[in-house]
Amino acid sequence: MKKMICTVALASLLCGSAFAASGSYTVAAELNPDIRVQIDGVERTFYNVQGQEVHPISCGGTTYIPLRSIGELMNKNVNWDESSYTATIGGTRTTGNATGTPDRNAKEAAVNLTMEPNYTIVIDGVDRTFYDVNGKVCDPAVYNGSIYLPIRAIGEIMGKSVSWNEAAQTVSLNSNASIGGEVTDFDTSNPATTPPSDPTTPVNPATPSTPAGTITLEQAKQAALKHAGKTAAQVTFVKGTFDYEHGRP
């Protein structure tokens, strides 16, 4: 399959360079109807309010989908405030998913994305900054009047593992990490073997030591700081504890 790879210069802009801070900028990308999106094993097709199928856009190794489609994936309402350039995703969705007719004749096409570093994206009351697989900032994008966001970052916000199958051209978001893919926000190749030494930090009594394959408390703090776009000097950690969710550490 033909691919269009953004140049190094354009990719650096996607990662939030100093140039991006000055305002909107345009990058070359590819409208890619061959990319499939699966959520917990179910393939999803997205439509705009006019019933036209909308397709993923890829650039610099990052796949973007429209804001409305993201609201449908998360089952949350989507709102746009033009006065403050703020998109809000939150609350239980009160409108149905858009429906339409699949575009069987869609083909790959070179397109331009307008990157908008000054747009604010709020999800469940939290201002979000998005990162690609390498931990670099991805600005919100606009194409044909619609805001697009990186699906990997959205999947991880949803608490799902995210994977890419090159042969099938499929992005998969799964609730169970064992189903496929790996979360690549941080490196877990150096697992801790002892619980945190801080006596004020609670430890799950059923887990006297940190299981192999997990991260340390300090690694978790660094990941949280990176996600929030803050430094250690700017925040105060109130509590840190090892815990399980659905049987996973």
N, C-alpha and C positions, 0 to 999 in steps of 0.2 A: 504494500500500500504506500502510495506516495505520502511523504511527510514534508511539512514545512517547518524548519527549525529557525527560531528567532536568532538574530545575530547576538554576539556577546554584548554589544553595546545596548541593544534593546532589552536583553535579559537583565542587565544590570539596572536598567530603569525600573523593571518590574519589581526589583528587590528593594525599592524605596531609597534610591540614591538622593544626593543633595538636590539634583535637578528636579526630582519629583516634588520636593517641598514647595517649589515655586508655583505649582498649579497643574492643570491638566496637561497630558502629553499623549501622543499617539504611538502605538506599536503595531507591527505586523503580526497577524495570527492566522489561524485556520479554522473555518467552520467545518466541523467534522461529524457528519451524520453517522459514520461508521462506529463511533464510540457509543457503547451501550452502558447504561447505568443500572446496576442491580442493588436492591435493598433487601438484605436478609434473604437472598436467593431469588427475589422476584424482580424481573426486569420492569423498569418504569419508562413511560413515554410522557413527554411534557408538551403542553399546548399553551399558547397565549390566550388572552380573553376573546380574540377573534376566532378561536378554534384552529389556528394554524400551528402545526407542529414546530417546536423550537429544538434546536440541536446544541450539543456541547461545542464549546470553542476551546481550542488548545493553543498554548503559547509558552515557550520556554519550559516545556515539560509539565506545565500546570493545566488542568482541565477546569473550565469555568461553566457554570449553568446559571440561568436567570434567577433573579431574586424571588419571583413568584413561585417558581418551581421548588426553590429551597423551602419556602413557606409550606408547600404541600408535603415535602419530604418530612419536615419537622412537625407537621400538623399544627402550625401556628399561624396567626394573622400577620399580615405584612402591611406596613404603612410607610408612606413617603411624605416628609415635610420639606417642601421646596424652599421655605424661608431659611431653614437651618441646614439644608443639604443632609438630612438625617433619615436613614431608613431604619425602621424598627420591626423586629420580628419577635412576637411574644403572644402569650395568651392562647387558649385553646381555639383552634380554627373554627370560625363561624360560617364560612362560605365553602361551598363544595369545590372540588378540584376541577380545573378547566378540562373540557373534553373537546375532541375534534376528530379530524380525519388524518390518519398517518400519511406522511409525505413520502410515498414510495419512490419518487424520482429525485430525491435530494442527493446532491453530490458535494464532494469536498470543494471548498472555495477559499481563496485567499481573501481575508477581510482585515479591516483596521479596527483595533480596540482603542477607545479613549479611556485612559487610566485617570482615575479621579482620587488622588491622595487626600483631598480635603473633604471627601464624603465621610460621614460618620455612620457606622453600622452598629446598632444596638440590638443585642439578642438577650432576651429575658432580663432586661434592665442593665446589662453590662456592655460597655463600649468594647468592641472587639477589634483586634488587629490580627490579620491573617498571614500565615506563613506557608511556604512551599515545603517540599520534602527535605530540603537542605536547611530549613530554619530561616530563610530569608523572607522579608516582608513582601506580600502581594497586595497591591492596592486594588480597591474595587474598580471594576471595568464597566464601560457603557458601550452597548452595541444596539443599533436600531431603536434607541430610546429606552432600552431596558438595562437595568443594573445587573451585572454578572458577578458572581463570587466563586472562589475556588472550592470545588466540591470536597477535596481532601480535608481542608480545614473545617468545613461544615460537618463532615462525618465525624471528625475527632471531637468537635464541640458536642455532638450528639452522643458521644461515648461509644462510638462504633469503631471497629478496626477497619482500616482502609487498605485496599490492595489494587494493583493494576495487573491485568492479564494481557500481555502484549499480543499473544497469538489470537486471543478472542476479542481484542480491543475493548475490554470491559473493565469499568471501574466498579468495584464491589465494596459495599458498606455492610458490615455484619455485626450483629450484637454479640456473637460468640467468636472470640479471636481464633478458636480452633477451626472455624469454618474456612477461613482463608485470609491471607494478607498479614501484614504486621504494622504496628504503629511505629512511626519513625521519628517521633518528637524528640527522643533522647536515646542515649546508648545504654542498653541493659546488659552489656557483655561483662561487666565487673560487679556481680551481685555481692551484696553484703551478707555476712554470715553471723553477725551478732546484732542484737537490738540496739537502738540509739543509747548512747552513754548518758544523755541528759536525764537526771533523775526526775525532773518535772514533766517529762514526756510520757504519757500513758502508753502502755503496751498491752495489746490484746493478750489476756491470760492464756488463751488457747494456742498462742504462737510465741513461745519463749525466745525464738530467734527468727530473724528475717529469712523467709524461705529463699532457696536458690532461684535465680532468675528474676528477682525483683530488684527495685532500686533502693538506695539509701534515703533517709530523711533529707539529707543535704541535697541529693540529686533531685528529689521531689521539689524542694524549695527553689532550686535553680530553674527547674522546668516551669514552676508557677510564676517566677519573676519574668522569665522570658516571654511567657504567654501574655502577661499583663503589660509588658513593655516597661518594666520598672527596674530599678537597681535596689540592692539590699538596703542602701541608706535611705530609700524613699518609703519603705514599708516597715511594719512591725508584725512579725509572725506571732499570732496569739496562741495557737495550739497545733501540734503535729502528732499524729498517731497512726500506727499501722492498723489496717482494717481489711475486711473482705467485703466484696459485693458479688452476689450470685455465686458464691463459692470460690471466687478468684481473688488473689491478693491485690 
